[in-house]
């Protein structure tokens, strides 16, 4: 271990593994360490089921009705991948897709007045949806057509809207859309967690709705994908990529000290040895003195023996409860997957409800989601602090990732990855940087 590296990475969460993969592909010498004996850090999938019970201090362990413990892979952080989003792009460019199998999530639903409805995202679905009256449907259809044709580089498509200055509130007004439609457009299509976006320039929202429809167009049932055997497969896929490019991995390796000289990182000390480095990437748990708390998320993992009511017996789905519907500032999300994804025993379903904590009684806040899931066989409650770095790392060359937020997809995580990359390398992140060098894909070049 007493060696010199370009980059040392601490923690094997998804953000850290993708960054170590990219750095390795770009020719950097990388050492990747984790104090845990498993991959994934905060974003791992726990198996067997006994391990999950232990982790949540449920000493009696799972009852026999839960089936074989090793049939379970339970995500600690529930997220889906947008089919046309940045993470899928990263997976394709680095060819990490060859280690993973994905399934399309069967449906996306939105909560209104105590009931759940399928999110309409195509013109046909919009016209058939019970969420809106007849005249509202026509106006919404006009809005969807406007968004689909919108091109920020072609003023002819603007229809009097200025992408940089017109607020989204004004765009909704222009199409005369009612509050319920605004709710599901902003929260179930553009996937905002709060209503702050309404008074910001509309370009970002229009692009988010486009991402949703383009993702949906790829597979038809919903815009989301989910990997077989759970999300813990993702960091491992990128870790393999890094290893192919000469990255060194050490699990179960305690980190005793991060060594600084003149305010700049020079190495990491572990079990009496020092590995030297020019730059360091880590998650907040490795440098508590360099991060600040930015809120809390509550996540409740629920094991069910039935699909969720009113979802057409889907074996996977997402439900969004817009904050307006339950008098909150931020949305509540439910991600549900099941035995069909090799993450649970036959006939079992895992639904994870999550939201940003707003009061001193987080479990009460998340009740509307749990009511949709009854009866629940077993609940595991986790309340996590969200951390973000206090500086950009330019002085110290210590680059810390942000905690995983309450959103149900990986777009914010990818933004964090691109941001760290830019601070480390000095140039903007470009997906082309992730392409494997053509002739060194596992040495499979034509001889």
N, C-alpha and C positions, 0 to 999 in steps of 0.2 A: 504493500500500500504506500510505502515511502516513495512517492513519485510525484512528478510535476504534471498537472493537467491544465487544459485550457479552461474547462468548466467543471465544477462539482455541483451535482444536483442532490438535494436532500428531500426525501419524501417521494413516494411513487404514486401520487394522485394523478389524475388524468392530465392536468395542466403541466405538471413536472415531466411526465413521460412523453408528452407530445413535444415539449421543448427540447428534451434530451435527444429525441429522435431527429428533430430538425437540425440541431447543432451537430450531431454525428454525421448526418447526410452531408452537411456543409463542411466536413473535414476537420471538425474540432475533436480534440481528445477529451472524452467525457468519463467522469467517474460518477456513478449514481448509487447513493446509499439510502437505506431506510432503516429506522430503528425497529420497525415491526417485522415479524417473520413472514408477512404476506404482502402482496402487491395491492396498491389502490388507495392507501391512506384513508382519508375521509370518504373517498368515492369507490370503496371496494364493495364486492358482493360477498356476503358471509355464508359459508358452507362448512360443515353440515348444519342443520337446523339447531342442534344442541348448542352450537357455538353462539348462535344468536340469543338463545335463552340466557346463556352465561353472561354474554355481553350486557344484557339488560337486567342482570342480577335476579333472574327468575330461576331459583335454584331447583325447583321441582322438575324442570326440563319438559320437553314436549310430550303430550300424551300419545298413545299408540295410534289414535285416529289420524295423526298428522302424516302417517306413512314413514317411509325410510328417510332418515335425516340427510343422507347424502344426495337425495333427489332435489334438495333445496339450494338455491343460490339467491340470497335476499339482498337487494341493493340497499345501502344505507341512505343514498341520496337518489331520489327518483327523478329521472329525466329521460326524454325521448330525443331522437335525432330528427331534425327537419330534413326531409328527403333531398331538398335542393340547397341545404344550408352549408355553412362553412366547415362543420366537422366532417360531413360526408365528403366534401371537396378534399379536405386534408387526408382522409382515409384513402380516397381514390388516387390522389397524386403520389402518396408514399407507397401505394399498393399494400397497405396494411389490411385492405379488404380481403386479401387471400387467406388471412387467419380467422376470419369471422363470417358468420352467417346471420343475415338479418331477416326479420319478418315485418310486414307492414302492420302498424297498429290499426285495429279494425274500425275505430270511429272516434270522432271528437264531439263532445256534447257540451251544452251550455245550460246553466241553471237560471230559471226565471220563475218567480212566484212559487217557489217550493217544488217545482217540477223540473225534469231535465229534457232538453230537446236536442236533436242532432244539429250541429252547426252547419247552416247552409253555406256552401262555398262555391257552388257553380250556379249558373243562371237557372238551370232546371230545378236544382234542389231549392233555390231561393223561392221559386214560384210555387213549389209544393209545400213549403215549410209552414208549420202552425205558429211560428214565432211572430208572424206579421199578418196584418190585414191585407186585402187585395190591392188597395191603392199604394200602400206602403211598399208592397212587393215591387210594383212597377218602378217606384222611385229608387229602391235599393238596386234593382237591375240596372237602371241607368248609371248609378254610382259605380257598380262593378265594371261596367263597360268602359266608363271613363278611366278607372284605375288601370284596367288591362291595356288600354291604348296609350296611357300616359308615358311619355318619354322625356326625361329632363333635358335632353339635348335638342328637342324639337318643339319650339314654341307653338306650332300649329296644334299640338295635342293638349295645350294648357286650358282651353275653354275659359280664359279670363282668370285662371288661378296662377299666382306666382309662387313657384315651389319654395323660394327662399323667404318670402315674407307673409304669404297668406297662412293664417293659422288653420289647424285641422277643424276647429270649431266652426270657422267660416265655410269650410268645404262642406261640412255636414249641413250647414244652413242653406248653402247653395242648392243642395239636392233635397232639402226639406225633409231630412230624416228624423224620425222620432227618437225619444230617449232609449227605448228598448233596443232599437237597431244600432244606435250609437254604442250602447253597452256591448253588444256582442261583436260589433265590428272592431272596436278598440281593444277588447279584451280577449276575444276568441279567435279573431283573424290576425290583428296586428300584434296580439299577445303582449299588450302593456299590462303591468301589474297595478298601476294607479291611473288617475285621470290627469296627471300633470301634462301629458302630451297634448291635451286639447288646445293649449295656448301657445304651443311651439309651431315653427314652420312645418307645413304639411308633408314635405318631401320624404322625411324619414318614415312617416306612417304609411304613405303610399307605397314606398319600397317594401315595407314589412308585409303589407297585404299582398303585394306581388309575389314575395318569397313564399307566402302561404299557398297562393293559388298555383304557383309553378311547382312547389313541392307536391301538392295534391295531384297535379296533372301527371306526375311521374308514375304513380301507382293506383290512384283512383279511390281507395277507401278512406284514407286520411293522409295528411302530409307527413306523418311521423313514422320512423323506423325504430326497431328495438333489436339488439343483438341476442341471439340464442345464448343461453347460459348466463345472461345478466351483464350489467354494465362493467363489471370488474374485468371483462374480457378486453375492454378498450385500452386501459393503461398497459395491459400485458402485451397487446399487439404492437403498440408503439415502443415498448421496452425491447421487444424482439428486434424491431427495426434498428434501434440504437446499437444493439449487440452485434448485428450483422456488419455494422459500420465501425466496429472496434470499441464500442462503449463497454465499460466494465461495470458489472452490477454486484452489489453486496446488500443482501437483506439481513435483518436481525443484527444490525451493526449499530451499536450505540454511538451517538455523537456527543463527545464530551465537551468540545469547545470549538467555537469558530474563531480563528486567529486573525486579528487585525493588526496592521502596522500603519501608523500615520493616518488612521481613519479609513484605511482601505483593506479589503479582505485579501489574505495571502494564503490561507489554508484552513483545513479542518482537522481537528485532533480526535482520534478514536482509538480506544484501547491502547494508549501510550504511543501510537504512531501518528505521524502528521502527513497528510496528503496536501501538496501545495496546489494553488490554483490562481487564475487571473480573475475569474468571475464565479459567482455563486448564485444558484437558483434554489429557492426552497419554499415550502408552505409555511403559513404563519406559526405553526406549532413549534418550529425550530428556532424562531427568533422573537419570542414574546415581547422583548423590549423594543422592537422596531415596528410594531403594528399597533393599530388602535381599533377599538370595538366600534362597529358600524351598525349595530342592531342585532336582532336575534331571529332565528327561524324555528318554528316548531314543525316536526315531521312525525306522523303517527303511522307506523307500519301495521296494517290489519290483515290477518289471515282469514279468508272466507271459504265456505264450502259451496258457494253459489256465485253465478255472475251478478253484476249489479242490475237492479231492477230498471226497466225502461231503456235498456241499451241493446235490445234485440239479442240478448244472450251473448254479447260480444265476449271473446276470450281475452281481449285487450282493448282499452279505451282510455281517453282522457276526458275529465270533466272540469270545466272552469266555472267557478262561482264568482261572477263579477262583483266587485266590492259594493257597488250601489245596491245590489239585491239584498245585501245583509248588513247595510249601514256600516261599512268599514272603509278604510283608506286603501287597503290592498286586497287583491283577489285571493281566493282559496283555490287550491288545485288538488285534483285527484288523478294519480296515474295508476292504472290497473293492468297487470299482466298475469299470466297463469301457467299451468302445467304445459300449455302449448308452446311455451318459450324455454322449456327445460329449466325453469327456475322454481318449480314447486312440485309436490307429489301429485299423482293422478287425481283429477277432479278438484284440485285446490286452486285458489286465486289469491294473489297478493295485491292489495290496494293500499297505496301510500298517499295520505292526505298531508298537504303542507301549506304553510302560509307565513308571511312576515309577522312577527309578534308586535302587537300594538298596545296591549294592556298588561296588567300584572297577573291576569288569569288566562294564559295562552290556550289551555285545554278547552275553556269555554268558547274561545274565539273560533275554534276549528269544528265545533259541534255540528253546524249545518252540513259539513261534508260527511261526518260520521253517521248522521241520520240516514244518508243515502245508501250506506253500506250495510245496515243491519240485516240479519244478525251477524255479529262479528265473533269468530272463534277465539281469537287472541289478539291483544293490542300490545305494541311496543312503542313507548312514547320517548321521543328525543327532542330536547330543546337545546339548540346549538347557538353559540355566539358567532356572529359574522365579523371577520377581521379584514382590515385592509392595511397595506404598508403606509408608514408615515412619511416616507420620502421616495423619490423615483429611482434611487440606487446609483445615480450618476457619480456621486462622491465615493461611496463605499464599494461599489460594484457588487452589492448584495441585492438580488432582485427577488422580491417576495410576491407570491401569487395572492389573489383575493380568495376568501372562503367561497364555497359554492352557494349561490343564492337560491331563492324560493322559486325561480322560474322553472318551467317544465321542459326546457330544451337547452341545448348547449351553446346557443348563440352568444350569451354574455361571457361564457367561459372562453370561447374562441376570441372574443374581443380582447380579453385579458392576455391571452397567449400572444396575439399580434402586437399588443401594446408593450409587453415585456421584451419581445423580440426586437422591436424598434429601439427600445432604450438600450438593449445590450449591443446591438450591431450598428446602430446609428443610421440605418436606412429602413424604409417602410417594408413591412412584411409582404412578400410576393409569393403566391402559391407555386410559381415556377421553381422557387428555391427548394421546394420539397420533392421535386421529381427525382427519382432514383437515377443515378448516373446509368445511362442505358446499358453499358456493358458489364455492370457489376451487380446485377440482380441475382444474388446467390451464385455468382460465377456461371450463369447460364448462357453466357454470350456464345454466339456461333463461333466455333473454333476456326 
